Amino acid sequence: MFDLKEQIIDQLKIKNLTPEDIGDEEPLFGSGLGLDSLDVLELIVLLKQKYKLRVTNAEDGPKVFRSIKSMAEYITEKQVQTA
Amino acid sequence: MMKVYIRSAACISPQKTFNSTSFLDKLVTYEDNKLTCIEPDYSEVIDPRVIRRMSRVIKMSVVSAVACLKQARVANPDAIVTGTAYGCLEDTGTFLASMVEQDEDPITPTAFVQSTHNTIGAQIALLIKCKGYNNTFVSGGASFENALSDSMMLLAEKNNANILVGGMDEITDMSHAVLTRLGLYKRQPVSNINLFEAKSKGTINGEGSAFFLLANSATEGDLACIDAVSTFYKPVDITETTEQVTSFLAAEGVDKNDIDLLITGNNGDEKNDAVYSALQHSVFDSIPTVNYKNLCGEYPTSTAFALWIGAKMIKTNSIPAILNEGTAIATPIKKVLIYNHYQNSYHSLILLSAC
């Protein structure tokens, strides 16, 4: 999850935060990190570029991008499926 | 054209022009073929959550625009008009490079969204919550002049209005490499102190952002008035250029002897500077002259920087020593003419006067 946090910080150019500052279950949107809809697109591209994963079902979005933990679980689950 | 009043001006440039109490009292020297801006701490003005998506030209523009409004004590202008030739070039380069690197697969959207030229005016509007007229002029070396003309026409139509107008362009590594290869800039580093003595091909690259709050009524603190702005494109020869300048002055009812100071866009490129030299032996003969591109470099909207120094010189009734190499200049400085051309294609004249 540390690597994922680093990748998100880099992708979203968040300069005032380190991976340690982001809680595993902290909400990415709203009261948590405060990300917005444009950031969702950045995260989708990140999954595609770094993990070769596509979020094909739009209804999965809110669940996948809820927190770092949910993103990490989604990545692990998909990697296991394709292994 | 109805004259307009410059309420305030703010400029970020390769010199110490931003939030400085002095007026160009010391030249910042460079030994390079590009001059990049001295940038302030943006986080004092822009929310860190917003700043992360902004490229350099957006940050420079937003901060200079906000400073300009603050000086004029105007929270929300009636319109925002910007002029930029390159727009958000860094973001354009980023998404084009990503397209190539990712083999045209989906790329990060932020750089694409932010790459349009009107992002700058839009970001300023979003920050100050200005829902008024918002327009961006992208017309090469006449971008700032067209923004200025539009602002003046808007002010002529509307009473008691104030308009925020600015010109900005940025250097990126990619554009600098490409334009150097095309011969625009000198191949060897040059000192900006000796730019006009270089007498060789090419100039030095530059960048900057300058904003002005314009109004159609006078107040005591105004910096200067803009009497007129005019542009012409690709004159056939120096005779046509001379005729255009003569016609402009005649239309404004100005004799060349009325002009206290001429600001010209000499940039150290032999071919470029030959145009100014020819005019200084004819229509501009005997007018005291200063050059400005040794301070900011060459870029398509450099006349925004020239307007900033012109307005400041009128307001302070002084010419910084770094601009004046011993030319005898009459004081008070009541009338200033800015004449610039960009690659002998985009020519412009801006006439300023004391209020």
HADDOCK unambig.tbl for C-alpha pairs under 7 A between the chains (distance, minus, plus):
assign (segid A and resid 13 and name CA) (segid B and resid 52 and name CA) 5.50 0.50 0.50
assign (segid A and resid 14 and name CA) (segid B and resid 52 and name CA) 6.10 0.50 0.50
assign (segid A and resid 41 and name CA) (segid B and resid 109 and name CA) 6.69 0.50 0.50
assign (segid A and resid 42 and name CA) (segid B and resid 108 and name CA) 5.53 0.50 0.50
assign (segid A and resid 42 and name CA) (segid B and resid 109 and name CA) 6.45 0.50 0.50
assign (segid A and resid 45 and name CA) (segid B and resid 106 and name CA) 6.58 0.50 0.50
assign (segid A and resid 45 and name CA) (segid B and resid 107 and name CA) 6.35 0.50 0.50
assign (segid A and resid 45 and name CA) (segid B and resid 108 and name CA) 6.03 0.50 0.50
